[in-house]
Amino acid sequence: MKLSNNTTSEKMKSVRASCTNAPFGEKRASAMKHYYAAETAHTAKNDTKANKELEAAKYAHFCSIEHLAQ
C-alpha cells in the first residue's frame, strides 16, 4: 500500500481496499475503526486528522499481515 505523495482521497481508497481485503479478526477491526475515523475527519474537511487515522489503519493492517507470516 503506497501512501506517499497522494491526496487524502487517494489514500483513503488505497487503505479501504487493503482493509477490506484483510483477514477477519482483531487487527482488521482495528484498521477499519481507524479508517472510519479518517472518513469522518475527511468529511469534516480535517485532512490532518484523516491522514493520521489512515496511517494508524495502515499500521494495524500491516501488523495483521506480519502476524500471519509468523
C-alpha positions in Angstrom: 0.0 0.0 0.0 1.7 3.2 -1.2 0.7 6.3 0.8 3.3 8.9 0.0 2.6 11.8 -2.3 -1.1 11.0 -2.6 -4.1 13.1 -1.9 -6.1 12.2 1.2 -8.9 10.8 -1.1 -6.4 8.6 -2.9 -5.0 7.4 0.4 -8.5 6.6 1.6 -9.2 4.5 -1.5 -6.0 2.6 -1.0 -6.4 2.0 2.7 -10.1 1.0 2.3 -9.1 -1.6 -0.3 -6.4 -3.0 1.9 -8.6 -3.1 5.0 -11.5 -4.8 3.3 -9.2 -7.5 1.8 -7.5 -8.2 5.2 -8.4 -11.4 7.0 -11.2 -11.0 9.6 -10.0 -10.5 13.2 -8.9 -8.0 15.8 -6.3 -6.3 13.5 -8.8 -5.9 10.7 -11.4 -4.5 13.1 -8.8 -2.0 14.4 -7.8 -1.0 10.9 -11.4 -0.4 9.9 -12.0 1.6 13.1 -9.2 3.9 12.1 -10.4 4.0 8.5 -13.9 5.1 9.6 -12.4 7.8 11.9 -10.4 9.0 8.8 -13.6 9.0 6.8 -15.3 11.2 9.4 -12.4 13.6 9.6 -12.2 13.8 5.8 -15.9 14.6 5.6 -15.3 17.4 8.2 -12.5 18.7 5.9 -9.9 17.9 8.6 -7.2 16.3 6.4 -4.5 16.3 9.1 -6.6 14.1 11.4 -7.7 12.0 8.4 -4.1 11.3 7.4 -3.2 10.4 11.0 -6.0 7.9 11.1 -5.1 6.5 7.7 -1.5 5.9 9.0 -2.9 4.2 12.1 -5.1 2.0 9.9 -2.1 1.2 7.7 -0.1 0.2 10.7 -2.8 -2.0 12.1 -3.3 -3.7 8.7 0.4 -4.4 8.3 0.6 -5.8 11.8 -2.0 -8.3 10.8 0.0 -9.3 7.7 3.2 -9.7 9.8 1.3 -11.9 12.3 0.2 -14.2 9.5 3.7 -14.6 8.3 5.0 -15.9 11.6 
